[in-house]
Amino acid sequence: MKYFLAAITICLFVTSTSAQNVESTIALYADKYPQEKTYLHYDKSSYGAGQTVWFKAYLMSGIMPADESKTFYVDWTDDKGKLLEHGVYPVIQASASGQFDIPANYKGDYIHVKAYTKWMLNFDTAFIYQKDIRVLQPKAPAAANAPKPAVIPTLQFFPEGGDAVAELSNKIAFKANDQWGRPVKIKGVVIDSKGQVIDSLRPRHDGMGFFYILPQSNETYTAKWKDEKGKDYTTPLPVAKKEGITLQVAAAGDKRTVVINSNLAALKTKPTIHVLGTMNQNQAFKVTRDISSGNTRLIIPTADLPTGILTITVFDDQWKPLAERITFVNNNEAIFKPTVNVDHWGLSQRARNKVDIMLPDTMFTNLSISVTDIGIDSDSSDNIISHLLLASEIKGQVYKPAYYFSSTSDTINQHLDLVMLTHGWRRFKWDEVVAGKTPSLIYQRDTSYLSIGGRVYGVNQALFRDAGEIILMIKPMEGQKEGQSLLLPIGTDGTFGDPNVLLFDSVRIYYQLSQKKGFRDASVKFMENLLPPLRNNQAANGLYSQQWDTAGMARNRLLADEAAKLLANAEGKMLDNVVIKSKTKTKVEQMDEKYTSAFFKGDGMQFDITEDPAAMGAMTIFNYLQGRVAGLQITTGGPGGNTSLQWRGGSPQLYLDEMPTEPDQIQSVPVADIAYVKVFRPPFMGGFNGANGAIAVYTRRGGDIKSTPGSGLANEKVVGYSLVKQFYSPNYDSYKKENESRDLRTTLYWNPQLRGGGKDRKVSVTFHNNDISEAFRVVIEGMTGDGRLAHVEYVME
């Protein structure tokens, strides 16, 4: 693997100041503004409503794994563009994994996926990962026989180098496709304004082709063509410029022949051009040539370049861009090929299978694997190799990009060059590069994982010099047990945080600020660096919608429907057989369940203030507790006076609505606003200082008489990383009652966390068959520590 681009020196003249600007700015782009790209591996190609989409994301920057960004975002939208879920995942070893549960009542045919890091949003969003995933809906007879949407073909022309130039030989590429991006078959001719035929249109691959033309000044040209049904169309060719140059590139093995022609009128000052090659935002070569003869020819060696897209740009002597062309270089070093060996065959019902993945070397390897029923549909049009090396690098949709990596034959290489001719490329804005201007960053890179942090608002800036600390009580959401208390200093800019407290799920945070003047009306915003969902999410457009309606999709749809019926039937039986037996809880037990959480649910003395008439006669809650808790000594100074508490030689910790507080604040709360008090004997292990026990006071909630506004503590739900579930793969080697139902899984195994490397060059996985599969499709994808990519498909039958 080549870690750096080789500098190819062909011919170098005196370097101007502009040339120095270009070189230094490109180097700065590569060092400070490297762009990231991503690819998602899914467990299968299409899903039924209610099923789970499992995915593994791989991130690259240039030719290496992208490990600087630590947070990855995935937006899931319906086929109308409405947001269904905004997923946030930690990036570990240049990858992230997760899942999306399709709603059981989802009626759309597609779900749209948009995946990105915050850093990607600083650059052209046309390069952000997007994909439509098919959702299989039960087909009614009428829908199955409904007429298919009409195909709308379009024809586009792409002069090589960017512009057609009059009086020079031009190579014009073309592409014919429909509204879904699929190629269409056409035939036709190119004619001039007098109707004379100049050349014919002959697509060479997937609707793409090219022809040569010598356009005359003040002449126009038109394509007259027919689609497969014989319908006539007319499309004008781009108007040829009177001044300019043409750039033609021919690939032959490990060389690129570059031919440049000029009508000289384009060269305003002197007949000098600069030819610059860039790759992955790095300079690959630079050549300066005299073109006073009207043309020049270069031979560019490419054997020492990494696999990927090489951009060749021609500038005039003032470094104004005149033409640009991309060409694909494939030196076969970007791919590694694991081998698959079946250690144990078990294709019968519920039998065990063991598969060994053998790695070609000891380099660290990050893999994901899916095993599916071979009878369901599969999408082999794209994979990690074709996406990260090709499709993610150019604008516009590439139809079946995996085809261009199926072999290294001359025919496929020629077809790949048609893709280079018919797709846009603009990683650099050359006027900005020549001026030495770098990108304006809107988003800083997420270089650390999501952790507790925020900012205080509504306070005079000068007060932050002596702001003290903020008290946080972090309460996990329902279903989790542990909580945490933090005491964090507030910085002079109003921020606070603890990078060691990571948020791997959503929590509710209660907070208390200083009671000093100026802080009582302050507010807090948490996790300001967390990126919200992107606006104007693109609606699914059903790419390849007609082509994918196959026998495999019908089987997948049938099995998804059957599995949904089994699940509904099982849930119905469970409800029929459930007998609920319970003991009526006392009022005080109900109060404890309603008000307390986490470590406050432990044993303690409980006082239901709402049911005790004596409480209403107490001046403060401390007066009420005096004499009711053995060993607790309370000295009050009356309203507005100082209050102290002693219990077994020390002061107990006080909490108001489970937030640490001071006696004066609790004493100021009217007893009528208090619903419940819980006293914990020493030691209390749930707070900062519980050696002398704790007293937790709870203000009233709905149903326990309306509380005074503002008596509770401020709190906010804070969203952390999305919960990542583990794929369920049943083990039929031993009896389990939950395995008695029929097994119709179409994804038999999914594991996004396979790791290999070092001395251990073998990675093994074990899975069990379902009740219906007779053969399996195994798909393995991954990336090595030095950026090589792997895609392996293996059939077990």
Secondary structure by P-SEA (a helix, b strand, c coil): cccbbbbbbcccccccaaaaaaaaaaaaaaccbbbbbbccccccccccccbbbbbbbbbbccccccccccbbbbbbbccccccccbbbbbbccccccccccccccccccbbbbbbbccccccccccccbbbbbbbbcccccccccccccbbbbbbbbbcccccccccbbbbbbbbbbccccbbbbbccccccccccccbbbbbcccccccccccccccbbbbbbbccccbbbbbbbcccccccbbbbbbbbcccbbbbbbbbcccccccccbbbbbbbccccccbbbbbbccccbbbbbbbcccccccbbbbbbbcccccccbbbbbbbbccccbbbbbbbbcccccccbbbbbbbbbbcccccccbbbbbccccccccccccaaaaaaccccccccccccccccccccaaaaaaaaaaaacccccccaaaaaaacccccccccccccccccccccccccccccccccbbbbbbbbcccccccbbbbbbbccccbbbbccccccbbbbbbbccccccccccbbbbcccccccccccccccccccccccccaaaaaaaaaaaaaaaaaaaaaaaaaaabbbbbccccaaaaaaaacccccccccccccccccccccccccccccccccccccbbbbbccccbbbbbbccccccbbbcccccccaaaaaacccccccbbbbbcccccccccccccbbbbbcccccccccccccbbbbbbbbcccccccbbbbbccccccccccccccccccccccccccccccbbbbbbbbcccccbbbbbbbbccccbbbbbbbbbcc
